[in-house]
Amino acid sequence: MTNYTKIVVKGAAYIFIFSILGSVFSYLARIFLARNLTIEEFGLFFAVFSLVGFLELFKNLGLGNAMTKYLSEFNAKKEFDKAKTVIFFSVLIQLVLAFVIAIILISFSSVLSKYYFKNDIALPLIILLSIWFFISAFQGGVFQTFYGLKHFFLYSIRNFLRHFFYFVLLIIFFSFGFKILSPAYSWLVSSILITSIFLPILLKKFNFFKYKLVAKKELVKKIIMFGLPVTLTMIGGKVIGHIDTLMLTYFRSLGEVGIYSVILPTSLLLLMLGGSLGTVIFPIGSELWAKNEKKKLINGLKIMHKYAFLIVVPLGITLIFFSELFLRFLFGKEYVIGVLAFQIIIIGTIFFIIGQINNAVISGIGMPAKVTKIILIAALINVIINFILIPRFGIEGAAIATMISYISVCLLSVREIIKTIGFEAPWMNWFRTIFSGVIFVLIIASLKKIFVLNPWAELFLVLSISLVVYVVLIFILKIVSITEIRRLVQNVLKR
């Protein structure tokens, strides 16, 4: 019998650990750029990067998700000819679309530089990142195949390696005097390196040339029909993730874009947990639903909700209370102005993690249209609030829009998961966790007034005492028990 607890925990652990390692190098790169570029130059690069990233949804068209779903199913049923067909056409379509978009971007690079970014240096950035955009489509296809085949270790290591190569190359290009163009060249070269390394590994794991292309029209129609509603979901996701930066570029200064490009990804570090769990539960949820093992799916979802919330609440509160210390230490005093916006977004991310997990399950069981509805509603809320608040309040307005849209995703996804699979939301557990979090907040606030120490000594002492109280509380309130933890550990270690 398949040990799904072990698969989920190990898979999520791989993805989470490599996400953390990748984030370390990602933030070393951001720190390096923040210390070596002006705020305006920093903002310009990330404004261009955000535009190119936003256009990624027109390259993907939900085909990556469709490939994961059907590849997972066909591989489980040992229908390898169909698995090959899904891989081939999913990647081919994405490559064609990426090429077309890259050509359009390069063709309009001069116009965009002059009238949107209002900076001539944007032109070579657009060209370099357009080429990277095309190459990354092939790289994405390689790793999406690892994901669909449930090779979570190989899938998750990509996030670490691409940021590692990016950071190393960034230093090299800077040393040769490329300055603001260095990050663009680094992304381009790192993408070529990673694709070259992992393509041969993929061909060993899945003997692509051994199988035939079958039922071409039927399977292409299938992946496109699954992918289209996912595309709408991605549009919503890209709007939530990029529209604030794009609007800040238009309505405010590149300096504010630079500050926001520091605080947004820093606050989203918490989402690595929800993203890791959601990434693993998507193909497994698809498999359990196909096997009609609904009870296992519901039980697994309950466990994920409980432990994700338990972990993210103290992490989020810690980031809120010590936000100025983190921003000053990592990026410099110029970026401390973003503290309030940073704190606002953190509140939203605490709730969004639950939404990430729910949406992965809903998509995995073959109902991506429901996720589309949730994300589009949240995206619409995000655009309206951004349009109202950004011209007047700048980065704080963008942060409020992001927070409200994240909370909306959480609430709407909980409502949908209850209706779709008969899931009973653990409201009492959440309430007890929030209560423990409130006590955690009160203890931190009180101890910060008592201890007047070096900021880092204060962080260590206050956090150590507060965490001990928090852990004791979650056992006293019976949110978790020793027996439950022991059983989970046994399931993970079971051969």
N, C-alpha and C positions, 0 to 999 in steps of 0.2 A: 504494500500500500504506500502511496506517495505521502511523504511527510511534508505537508504544506507549511507547517509552522517553521520547520527547519529551513525550507526554501525561502520563505518570506524574510525570516530574521537574517539569514546569511546574505541573501541578496540585498536587503536593505542596508545591512552593515557594510558590505562592499561599496555600495553606491554612496552611502553617507561618509565613510572614511575617505574615499577618493575625492568626494566633493569637498570635504574639509581640506585635504591636501591641495587640491586644485585651487581652492579659495585662498589658501596661504600664498601661493605664487601669484594668483590674480591680484591680491591686495598688495603684495610686494611690488608688482608692476604698477599698480595705481599710485602707490606711495612714491615710487621712483618718478613717475610722470608728474605727480603733483609737486614734487620737490625740484624738478628740473625744467618744467614748463611754467609759463605764466598761467594764471587762472583762466585768462581769455583763450590761450592756446589749448589748454586742457579741455575747456568747454567746447572749442571748435572741433577737436578730434571726436569727442563723444557725441556731439550733435550730428556729425556725418555718420558715425558708427551707428547711431540710433536710427537714422533714416534707412540705412542699408539693412539693419536688423529688422525694421518694420516690414520691409518688402519681402522678407523671407517667407511670409505666409503665402505669397503668391507663387513661390517656388514649390512649397510643400504640398499645398492643396489637401492636406489631411492624409496624404498617401503613406507617410511614415507610420501613422497610427494604424491605418488599414493593413499595411504590411505586417506590423507587429501582431495584430489580431489574427489574421488568416495564416501567417507563417507559424504562429504558435499552435493553432488548431491542426493544420496539415502535418506539421512535424509530429504532433502527439499521435495522429492517426497513421503515421508513416506513409503519407501520400506525398512523396518527395518530388515527383514531377510537378505537382500543383504548387508546392513550396517554391521550386525554382521559378516557375512562371510568375508568381506573385513578386518575388524579389526582382526579376528582370524588368518587368514593366513598371513597377513602382519607381525603381532607380532611373530607368530610361526617361520616363515622363518628367521627373524632377530635374534631370540634367538638361533637357530641352528647355524647360521653363526658366531655369537658372541662366542659361545662355542668352535667352531673349531679354530677360530683365537686365542682365549685365550690359548688353549692347545698348539698351535704352538709356540706362544710367550714364554710360560713358558719352553717349550722343548729347545728352542734356547737361553734362557736367559743368560746362561754361555758364549756362543760364542759371543753374542752381547756385553756383559759386557767387555770381554777381547779385542776384535778386533775393535769394533766400538766406544763404549764410553770410552774404555781404562781406566776403573775405576771399581773396584770390588763392590763398593757400588751400582752400577747400577743394580746388580742382584736381590736383594730383592725389589728394586723399580719396576723392570719389573714384578715380580711375583704379587705384591700387585695391581699394576695398571691393570694387566691382569684380575684379579678377578673382580675389579671394572668395567672393560670394559664389562664383561658379564652381571653383575647386571644392569648396566646403560641401556642395551638394553631393559629390561623389563620396567624400569622407562620411557624410551623414548616412548614406545608403549602406556603407560597410558596417557601421556601428549599430544601425537600426536592425540589421540582420542578426548581429550578435544578440541583441535585445529580444527579438522574436524567437530565437533559438534557446533563450533563457541562459545564455552564457553571461551571467551578470558580472562576473569578475572582469571579463574582457570589455564588456560594455561600459562599466563604470570607470575603468582605468583611463579612458579617453579624456575625461574631464580634468584629471590630474596632469596627464602628459601634455595636453594642448596648452595649459597655462604654464607648465614648467618650461616647455620649449619657447613659448611666447616671452616669458620673463628673461630667459637666457639670451635669446635673440635681440630683445629690446636693448639690453645693455651693450651687446655687440654693435648694433646699428647706431646707437647713441655715440659710442666711442669713435665711430667713423664719421660723425658729424651730420647724421640725417635728421636729428632733432625731432620736430613734430611729425615727420614722415616715418620715424622709427617704428611706432606701434603698428602702422599699416603694413610695412614691410615684414614685421615680425609675425603678424597673423597670417600673411600670405605664405611665407616660407614654412612656418610651423604646420600649416594645413597640408602642404606637399609632403613634408617629412612623415607625419602621422599616417597619411593615406598609404604611402610607400611601405611603411613598416607593417601595417595591419591587414592590408589586402592579401598578402600571401598566407597569413595566419587564418583568415576567413576561409580561403580556398582549401585549407587542410581540414578545417572543422566541418565544412559543408562542401562536398565534392560537386561543385556547380556543373562541371562538364559531363558528369556521369548521367545526369537526368535530362529529360526532354521537356520542351515547352508544350503544354497541353491546354485544351479548353481556353484558348487565348481570349476570344471575345467575351466568353462568360466570366472569366476571372478578372479581366480588365474592367468590365462593367461592375463587377462586385466590389472591387477596391475603390473605384471612382464613386460609386453610390454610397459606400461607407465613408469615404474621405470628404465628400462635399459638405455634409453637416459639420464634420470636424473642422473644415476650413472656416466655416462661420464662427466656430468656437475659437479658432486661432486668431481670427480677425478681432474678436472681442478681447482675447488675451493680449494681442499685440497693441491694441488700443490702450488697454489698462497699463501695459508695460512701457509704451513708448510715446503715447500722445502727449503726456505731460512734458517730456523733454522737447518734443517737436514744437509744442505751443510756447514753451519758455524761450526757445530759439527765436520764434517769430515775435512774441510780445515783449520779451525782456532782454537782458544783456547776455553775452556769452559767458561773462563772469558768473552769473547766477546758474547758467547751465553747468558750468564747471563744478560749482558747489553741490548742485543737485546730483551730478554724476558721481559724487563721492557718497552722499548720504543715502541715496536710494539703494545701490547695491549692498552697502554696509548693513542697512536695515533688513534687506532681504536674505541675509545669511541664515536667518531662522528658518526660511522656507526650504533649506536643504533637507531638513528632517521630513517634512511633508512630501517634498519631491521624491526623496529616496523611497519612502513607503508607497507613494502613489505609483512610482515607476515599476516597483516589483509587483504590486497588487493588480496592475492592469492585465498582463498576460495570464497570471494565475487566476484572477477573477473570471477571465474569458474561458479558461479551461474548466473551472468548477461549474460555471453556469452551463457549459456545453454538456457536462456529465450529470447535470441536474442535482448537484450537491450544494443546494441552497443553504442548508443549515451551517455547513462548514464556512461558507462565505460570510454569513451574518456573524458568526462567532469570531472569525478573524478580524472583521471590520470593527467589532466592539473592542477587541483588544488593542487594535491600532489607535482608535479614538482615545481610549483611556490613557495609554502611555505617551502618545504624542502630546496630548494636552498637559499631562503631568510634567513632561520635560520642558516644553516650550514656555510655560508660564514663568518659572523662575529665571530662565534665560532672558526672556523679553523684559522682565522687570529690572534685571541687572543692567541691561543695555540702556534702559530709560534713565536709571538713576546715575549711571556713570558715563553718560553719552559725551559730555564735554571732555572728559579725560581721554576717552578713546579717540575722538576726532582730533584733538590737539596733538596727542602723541603720534597718531598714525600719519596725519596729513599736514599738520601745522596750524598755527593760530588763525590763519586766513580763512580756514574752513569751519571754525567754531560757530560762525554766524548761522550755520545750518542745524544747530542743536535742536531747536523747537520742531522743525520739519522732520528731523530724524526721529524724535520721540513720538510724533503723531503717527508716522508710518509703522513704527514698531507695534503699536496697539492693533493696527489692522492686520499685520502679519500673524499675530497670535491666533486670530480667528480664521485666517485664510488657510492655514495648515489643514484644518478639518475639511475645508472645501476642496483642497487638492486631493485628499484621500478619497472623498466621496465621488468626485468627478471621475477619478481614475476607475473606480468600480462601475459607475454608470456606463462609461464608455466601453469598458472591458466586457460587459454583458451584452453589448451590441445595441446600445441606445444613445449614441453620441448626439442625436438631435436634442435630447433633454439637456445635455451639458451645454450645447450651443445656446439654447434658450437662456440658461442661467448666466452664461458669460456675456451674451449680448445685452441682457438687461443691465448687468453690472457695468459693461462698457459704456452704455448709453448714459447711465448715471455719472460715470467718470468724466465723459466728454462735457456734459452739461455743467457740472460743478467746476471743471477746469476752465471752461470758457468764461464762467462768471467770476471765478476767484483769481486766476493767474494774472490777468492784466493789472489787478489792484494789489494783490498780496504776494505775488511771485511764488517762491518755492514753498511757503507755508500753505498757500492755496492749493498747489499741486499735491502736497502731502495730505491735506484734508480730503481731496477727491480720491486719492489712492486708498486711504483708510476706509472711507465709506463704501467704496466699490468692493474692497476685500471682505468687509463684514457682510455685505449683501450676498456675495458668493457663498459664504459659510451658511447663512440662514436659508437661502434658496436651495442649496445642495442637500442640507439636512432634510428639508421638507420633501425633496424629490426622492431621496434614498428611502425614506419611510414609505412613500407611495409605491415605489418601484419594486423593492424586494421584501417589503414587510418588516423593515428594520425598526427596532424600538430604540430611539435616541436615549442615551444614558444621561438624561437631564440631571438626575440627582448626583451622579458622579461628577459631572461638570460643575454643578453648583458647589459641591464640596471642594473641588480643586480650586475654583475661583475664590472661595472663602479662605483656603490655605494660602492662596496668592496674596489676598488682602492682608493677612497676618504677616506674610513675608515682607510686604511693602512697609507696614507699620514698624516692623523690627528694623529694617534698613534705615528708614527715616529717623527713628529714635537713636540708633547707634551712630549715625553720621553726625548727630548733634553732640553726642557724648565724646566721641573720639576725634581729637584734632591731631592728625598725624600726616606723614608723607602720603600723598594721594594713593600710591600703590600699596603701601602698608595698610591704609584705611580700607581700600578695596578688598584686600585679602582677609583682614580681620572681620570686617562687617559681613562680607559674603559667607565666610566660613560659619559664623554663628547663625546667620539667617537660614542658611541651607540645612543645618542640623535641625533647627526648629521645624522647617518645612517638611523634611523627611519624616520626623516624628509625628507631625500632624497627619500626614497622609495614611500612616498606619493606625493612628488613634481613630480617625474618622472612617476607617475601614474602606478606603478607596482601593488599596491593595492589601494583600496579606502575604506572609512568608510562604504559606502553602502554595499560593498562586504563582509566585515568583519561582519557587522550586520546581513546580510542574512545567513552567515555560522553559526553564533552563534544561530540564531533562529532555523535553521535546526537541530542543535545538541540538543537544549533544547526542541524541539517539541516532544510531547508525541505520 
